[in-house]
Amino acid sequence: MSAAMRSRTPDRLCAEAVDLARAAAEEAAFPGPVGEHVAIAADGDRVVTHFFECAEPGYRGWRWAVTVARASRAKVVTLDETVLLPGPEALLAPEWVPWSERLRPGDMGPGDLLPTEADDLRLEPGFTGEDAPPPNSVLADEGSPVRAVAEGPGGAGTEGAAGAGHAPLSGELAQLADTEDADVTPGSPATQPVPVAGAPATAADGSELPVIGTIAGVAQELGLGRARVLSRYGLHVAADRWDEAYGAQTPMAQAAPASCMTCGFLVPLTGSLRQAFGVCANEFSPADGRVVSLSYGCGGHSEAAVMPKPPRPAPPVIDETVVDPLTLRPDRTGGSVEPDGPAEELGHS
């Protein structure tokens, strides 16, 4: 409703123009019928909308809205527009949702296949031992930012890192760095603490750390630093239970295009269970957040169906070296028919 409207009362002449509004509605609804006159509404000064019921099947609750108006100090009412609008009890279609957002967790069943985009933010390139990345991989695109990060600032792989001044460690130095955790204390060598065999090391916050190479240190790394741990029997019982729920014999796995062993959404476990189980991290998979067997599978496999990237259009080529002359006022004497020549039969009247 207009902000400059002085009164909410419909204009009398416009409100009485029911016959004019009905004639416009019947013309718009032809050959369908028009229902009863149900309401009027003031849209502005000397602007009124008449509402008629729509009798078309499938349009229950819809109304024909015919807007009429008249000029200031005029006695003649004119027609503005006619449109079919939904009423308060109209049957409307649900709000449209893109197809990529319609799938919800738990909707996938046996035999369903959910494609993943080539640049899915939930996935990143891994290492498969192949020199060339797969065609659908993000690394296959030369302009991909993921490939730029993977190659480094100086080129591809290790050469780029070496070119940037970061030479890779040799095998002996890398092994030494992984096996030794020495705490360096500032000061001269005379002030350095002398380690005592079998004594636990102390961290910067004062907490004790297990000595590397001792039984306590090895137990801490293996997860045995607890009062009781899972026995072999308990481990087998849990593995059987997980394999029965999400294993190779389930209907979902039987219809899957590939197993979880090659899926990018698999989070491997640690310890001995790593060889047979992992955790699914695909929110659309029925096994999301659950321990699954490596032989399990579903239609949400990351590599089962990769959506190809849309082709990039070729850049436009504009030739600015050649100029085509364009005559704004063409010469009238340059045609094929001379104006002063004898009349000839041209084949048309």
Backbone torsions as a table, in degrees:
resi	resn	phi	psi	omega
1	MET	NA	139.5	-175.0
2	SER	-64.7	142.1	179.0
3	ALA	-72.4	-22.6	-179.8
4	ALA	-88.7	6.5	-179.1
5	MET	-69.4	126.9	-175.4
6	ARG	-84.5	-24.9	-176.6
7	SER	-144.6	143.5	175.9
8	ARG	-86.8	-3.9	178.6
9	THR	-77.8	127.5	179.6
10	PRO	-61.4	146.4	177.2
11	ASP	-62.7	137.2	-173.5
12	ARG	-64.4	-47.7	-177.9
13	LEU	-66.3	-39.6	178.1
14	CYS	-69.0	-35.0	179.2
15	ALA	-70.4	-28.7	179.4
16	GLU	-82.1	-8.4	-177.9
17	ALA	-83.3	52.4	-179.4
18	VAL	-71.6	-39.1	-178.9
19	ASP	-64.9	-40.3	177.2
20	LEU	-62.6	-42.6	179.5
21	ALA	-67.5	-39.3	178.8
22	ARG	-65.5	-40.7	178.9
23	ALA	-61.5	-39.8	177.9
24	ALA	-67.9	-38.3	178.5
25	ALA	-67.6	-40.0	178.1
26	GLU	-65.8	-35.6	177.8
27	GLU	-67.1	-39.4	179.4
28	ALA	-73.0	-32.9	-177.3
29	ALA	-89.2	-3.6	-176.9
30	PHE	-58.9	134.7	7.3
31	PRO	-91.8	11.1	179.8
32	GLY	-78.0	158.4	-179.6
33	PRO	-82.9	164.8	176.6
34	VAL	-118.3	134.8	-176.5
35	GLY	-81.3	-159.6	-175.8
36	GLU	-75.0	156.4	174.6
37	HIS	-76.4	119.7	-170.7
38	VAL	-107.2	-32.7	-175.0
39	ALA	-165.5	164.2	172.0
40	ILE	-132.1	155.9	-179.9
41	ALA	-144.8	137.4	178.1
42	ALA	-86.8	116.8	178.8
43	ASP	-93.9	-12.6	-178.7
44	GLY	175.3	-172.7	176.6
45	ASP	-67.8	117.2	179.4
46	ARG	62.6	31.6	175.8
47	VAL	-131.7	119.4	-175.4
48	VAL	-132.8	141.8	176.5
49	THR	-112.9	126.9	177.3
50	HIS	-98.9	138.3	-179.0
51	PHE	-115.1	130.9	178.0
52	PHE	-123.8	144.3	177.6
53	GLU	-66.4	143.1	176.0
54	CYS	-95.3	123.9	-177.4
55	ALA	-97.0	7.8	-179.0
56	GLU	-72.9	138.5	176.7
57	PRO	-63.6	137.8	-179.7
58	GLY	90.4	-5.0	179.5
59	TYR	-117.8	46.6	179.3
60	ARG	-66.1	129.3	-179.9
61	GLY	87.6	-5.6	177.5
62	TRP	-83.9	157.3	-176.9
63	ARG	-139.8	143.9	172.6
64	TRP	-81.5	124.1	179.6
65	ALA	-109.8	117.0	-178.6
66	VAL	-117.2	119.6	-178.6
67	THR	-101.6	128.9	178.2
68	VAL	-123.9	158.7	-178.4
69	ALA	-155.6	166.6	174.2
70	ARG	-144.1	152.0	179.6
71	ALA	-75.5	166.2	179.5
72	SER	-64.3	131.9	179.4
73	ARG	64.9	14.6	177.3
74	ALA	-99.2	151.0	-179.8
75	LYS	-102.6	-9.2	-175.7
76	VAL	-97.2	128.4	178.1
77	VAL	-95.0	132.0	-179.0
78	THR	-115.2	163.2	-177.5
79	LEU	-93.0	133.9	177.3
80	ASP	-97.5	-63.4	-176.7
81	GLU	-157.9	161.0	177.3
82	THR	-133.1	129.0	-176.5
83	VAL	-149.5	151.7	177.4
84	LEU	-96.8	118.6	-175.8
85	LEU	-122.5	149.6	176.2
86	PRO	-75.9	140.2	176.9
87	GLY	-89.6	-175.0	-179.7
88	PRO	-61.1	-30.3	-178.1
89	GLU	-110.6	24.4	-178.1
90	ALA	-72.9	147.6	176.6
91	LEU	-86.1	112.2	-176.3
92	LEU	-113.9	153.5	175.8
93	ALA	-74.4	148.4	177.8
94	PRO	-64.5	159.6	-179.7
95	GLU	-62.2	134.9	-176.1
96	TRP	-70.3	134.6	178.9
97	VAL	-121.5	131.3	177.9
98	PRO	-56.3	147.7	-175.3
99	TRP	-61.7	-31.6	-179.0
100	SER	-70.7	-14.6	-179.3
101	GLU	-109.0	2.3	-177.2
102	ARG	-81.3	-26.3	-178.8
103	LEU	-73.3	134.1	179.3
104	ARG	-120.8	153.9	177.3
105	PRO	-55.9	130.8	-178.5
106	GLY	98.7	-7.6	-179.8
107	ASP	-78.9	-21.2	-175.7
108	MET	-75.7	134.4	177.9
109	GLY	-123.8	177.8	179.1
110	PRO	-59.7	130.3	180.0
111	GLY	92.5	-13.0	177.9
112	ASP	-76.0	147.4	-178.8
113	LEU	-127.1	123.8	-179.5
114	LEU	-111.1	107.8	179.1
115	PRO	-69.7	151.3	174.5
116	THR	-113.6	145.3	179.5
117	GLU	-73.7	153.2	-179.1
118	ALA	-65.7	-31.3	179.5
119	ASP	-109.9	40.6	178.8
120	ASP	-60.5	126.6	-178.0
121	LEU	-68.2	-17.3	179.5
122	ARG	-80.0	-10.5	-176.5
123	LEU	-123.6	153.9	175.0
124	GLU	-142.1	160.6	-175.7
125	PRO	-62.8	141.4	174.7
126	GLY	-110.3	-170.0	-179.7
127	PHE	-117.1	115.6	-179.9
128	THR	-109.2	-2.6	-178.1
129	GLY	89.3	-4.0	179.7
130	GLU	-88.4	143.6	179.1
131	ASP	-70.8	-41.9	-178.1
132	ALA	-101.2	134.7	178.6
133	PRO	-71.2	157.4	177.2
134	PRO	-60.0	155.5	-178.5
135	PRO	-60.4	-33.1	-178.0
136	ASN	-89.1	0.6	-178.1
137	SER	-74.6	154.4	177.5
138	VAL	-66.2	-29.9	179.9
139	LEU	-69.7	-16.3	179.3
140	ALA	-71.0	-20.0	179.6
141	ASP	-87.7	120.8	-177.7
142	GLU	-65.7	-28.6	-178.5
143	GLY	-91.7	9.4	-177.0
144	SER	-74.9	134.0	176.0
145	PRO	-65.9	-26.9	177.7
146	VAL	-66.1	-37.6	178.4
147	ARG	-69.1	-35.6	178.2
148	ALA	-63.7	-38.7	178.4
149	VAL	-70.1	-39.4	-178.5
150	ALA	-67.8	-35.4	-177.9
151	GLU	-80.0	-26.4	-179.2
152	GLY	91.0	175.8	-175.3
153	PRO	-74.9	-21.1	-174.4
154	GLY	-104.9	1.1	-178.4
155	GLY	150.3	-139.7	-175.9
156	ALA	-107.6	129.3	169.0
157	GLY	65.2	-133.9	-174.5
158	THR	-70.6	-32.3	-179.3
159	GLU	-62.3	-39.0	178.2
160	GLY	-64.3	-39.1	179.9
161	ALA	-67.9	-38.6	178.9
162	ALA	-68.2	-37.9	178.8
163	GLY	-66.0	-27.0	-179.8
164	ALA	-84.7	3.9	178.3
165	GLY	95.8	9.1	-180.0
166	HIS	-115.3	87.2	-179.2
167	ALA	-72.4	139.8	-179.7
168	PRO	-69.0	148.1	178.2
169	LEU	-72.8	147.3	175.6
170	SER	-72.6	168.3	-178.1
171	GLY	-62.3	-37.8	-178.8
172	GLU	-69.0	-42.0	179.4
173	LEU	-68.7	-37.5	178.3
174	ALA	-64.4	-40.0	178.5
175	GLN	-67.5	-36.4	178.8
176	LEU	-67.7	-37.7	179.5
177	ALA	-70.1	-29.5	-179.5
178	ASP	-80.0	-28.5	-174.0
179	THR	-96.2	-15.0	-178.3
180	GLU	-114.9	132.4	175.2
181	ASP	-125.9	82.2	-176.4
182	ALA	-93.8	132.2	175.1
183	ASP	-88.7	123.5	-178.0
184	VAL	-99.8	125.9	178.3
185	THR	-107.3	128.1	179.3
186	PRO	-60.6	146.6	178.0
187	GLY	126.2	-180.0	-178.9
188	SER	-74.5	163.3	178.9
189	PRO	-61.1	-24.7	-178.5
190	ALA	-69.3	-25.3	-178.1
191	THR	-92.2	-0.9	-179.0
192	GLN	-72.6	138.8	178.7
193	PRO	-69.3	143.7	179.3
194	VAL	-91.1	118.5	-179.3
195	PRO	-68.0	140.5	178.8
196	VAL	-103.7	133.2	-178.8
197	ALA	-61.2	126.8	178.0
198	GLY	85.8	-7.6	-179.3
199	ALA	-85.6	139.2	-179.9
200	PRO	-71.5	147.4	177.6
201	ALA	-79.3	157.7	-177.9
202	THR	-115.5	130.6	179.1
203	ALA	-81.3	177.5	-177.9
204	ALA	-64.9	-29.8	-179.6
205	ASP	-87.4	4.3	178.5
206	GLY	94.8	-8.1	-179.2
207	SER	-78.0	150.8	-178.7
208	GLU	-84.9	139.2	177.4
209	LEU	-114.0	145.2	178.1
210	PRO	-67.2	140.9	-179.9
211	VAL	-71.0	133.4	-179.3
212	ILE	-68.3	131.6	179.0
213	GLY	95.6	-11.1	178.2
214	THR	-88.4	170.0	179.6
215	ILE	-65.4	-37.5	179.4
216	ALA	-65.7	-39.0	178.8
217	GLY	-65.9	-42.1	178.3
218	VAL	-65.4	-40.7	178.8
219	ALA	-64.5	-35.6	178.6
220	GLN	-66.6	-40.6	179.0
221	GLU	-68.0	-34.0	-178.8
222	LEU	-84.5	-1.3	180.0
223	GLY	78.8	24.2	-177.7
224	LEU	-99.3	3.9	-177.3
225	GLY	-79.5	52.3	178.5
226	ARG	-135.6	165.3	-178.0
227	ALA	-63.4	-44.0	176.9
228	ARG	-140.3	145.9	180.0
229	VAL	-125.4	169.8	-177.9
230	LEU	-67.7	131.1	179.8
231	SER	-81.2	172.6	179.0
232	ARG	-65.0	-37.4	177.5
233	TYR	-64.7	-46.9	177.8
234	GLY	-61.7	-33.9	177.7
235	LEU	-66.0	-42.2	-179.6
236	HIS	-69.2	-38.5	179.3
237	VAL	-64.2	-42.9	178.6
238	ALA	-65.5	-40.2	179.7
239	ALA	-64.3	-40.9	178.2
240	ASP	-64.7	-39.0	179.9
241	ARG	-66.6	-41.5	179.7
242	TRP	-69.4	-38.3	-179.2
243	ASP	-69.7	-31.6	178.0
244	GLU	-70.3	-35.1	-178.9
245	ALA	-81.6	-43.5	-177.6
246	TYR	-137.0	70.5	179.7
247	GLY	-125.8	-168.9	-175.2
248	ALA	-73.2	-17.8	-176.5
249	GLN	-92.8	0.9	179.7
250	THR	-76.9	152.8	178.5
251	PRO	-59.0	-34.4	179.1
252	MET	-64.6	-43.2	-179.8
253	ALA	-69.7	-33.0	-179.9
254	GLN	-65.8	-31.0	-179.0
255	ALA	-99.6	5.7	-176.7
256	ALA	-77.6	147.0	178.8
257	PRO	-74.6	-23.3	179.9
258	ALA	-157.3	169.5	-177.6
259	SER	-92.8	167.5	-179.5
260	CYS	-69.3	-15.7	-178.0
261	MET	-61.2	-31.8	-178.2
262	THR	-106.3	12.7	-177.1
263	CYS	-90.8	139.2	179.6
264	GLY	-75.0	-14.7	179.7
265	PHE	-88.1	3.5	-179.3
266	LEU	-85.2	129.8	174.3
267	VAL	-103.8	109.6	-176.4
268	PRO	-66.7	151.0	173.9
269	LEU	-86.7	172.0	175.9
270	THR	-106.3	164.3	179.1
271	GLY	80.5	-159.5	-176.8
272	SER	-69.0	-24.9	179.6
273	LEU	-70.4	-12.5	-179.9
274	ARG	-62.0	-27.9	-177.0
275	GLN	-74.3	-13.9	-174.5
276	ALA	-133.9	-16.1	-172.8
277	PHE	-138.3	160.7	174.4
278	GLY	-157.3	-178.5	180.0
279	VAL	-114.4	132.2	179.8
280	CYS	-81.5	135.6	-179.4
281	ALA	-120.5	18.4	177.9
282	ASN	-94.2	115.8	-175.2
283	GLU	-65.3	-22.4	-179.5
284	PHE	-91.3	-5.9	178.9
285	SER	-81.7	146.2	176.1
286	PRO	-66.2	-13.2	-179.2
287	ALA	-106.3	21.9	-178.0
288	ASP	-60.7	128.4	179.0
289	GLY	76.8	9.3	-178.3
290	ARG	-116.3	156.2	176.7
291	VAL	-76.1	124.9	-177.0
292	VAL	-122.6	152.4	174.0
293	SER	-75.3	150.1	178.3
294	LEU	-65.0	-20.9	177.7
295	SER	-89.0	-1.6	175.9
296	TYR	-76.8	164.6	178.9
297	GLY	-168.4	162.3	177.5
298	CYS	-151.6	178.5	-179.0
299	GLY	-74.8	-6.1	177.8
300	GLY	-91.2	19.2	178.9
301	HIS	-57.7	136.8	-173.6
302	SER	-65.9	-27.0	-176.3
303	GLU	-112.5	7.5	-177.3
304	ALA	-70.4	-44.0	-179.5
305	ALA	-147.2	100.8	180.0
306	VAL	-97.3	123.5	-179.9
307	MET	-71.2	125.7	-179.9
308	PRO	-68.2	152.5	177.5
309	LYS	-71.3	146.4	176.5
310	PRO	-63.9	139.8	-178.4
311	PRO	-64.3	142.3	178.6
312	ARG	-84.6	127.6	178.6
313	PRO	-68.9	146.9	179.4
314	ALA	-66.8	142.5	179.6
315	PRO	-64.6	144.2	-179.3
316	PRO	-67.6	142.6	179.5
317	VAL	-108.8	118.5	-179.2
318	ILE	-115.6	120.5	179.0
319	ASP	-91.3	105.4	-178.9
320	GLU	-100.6	7.2	-179.1
321	THR	-88.6	-18.4	-178.1
322	VAL	-116.5	133.1	179.9
323	VAL	-113.2	126.2	177.5
324	ASP	-93.3	117.3	179.5
325	PRO	-69.3	139.3	178.9
326	LEU	-128.5	119.6	-177.8
327	THR	-83.8	122.5	179.2
328	LEU	-77.1	-35.3	178.6
329	ARG	-121.3	92.3	-176.8
330	PRO	-65.0	150.6	179.5
331	ASP	-74.4	122.9	-178.4
332	ARG	-71.2	-21.1	-179.3
333	THR	-89.3	4.8	-177.3
334	GLY	-95.2	11.6	-179.0
335	GLY	-82.4	179.5	-179.9
336	SER	-81.9	-14.7	-179.6
337	VAL	-111.2	123.6	179.9
338	GLU	-80.1	131.3	-177.2
339	PRO	-66.8	-28.6	-177.5
340	ASP	-95.0	2.2	-177.7
341	GLY	-79.9	171.1	179.0
342	PRO	-67.2	150.3	178.5
343	ALA	-66.0	136.3	-179.9
344	GLU	-128.2	155.8	177.7
345	GLU	-77.7	111.9	-176.2
346	LEU	-95.0	-3.4	178.2
347	GLY	87.6	7.6	177.5
348	HIS	-148.5	161.7	-178.6
349	SER	-93.5	NA	NA
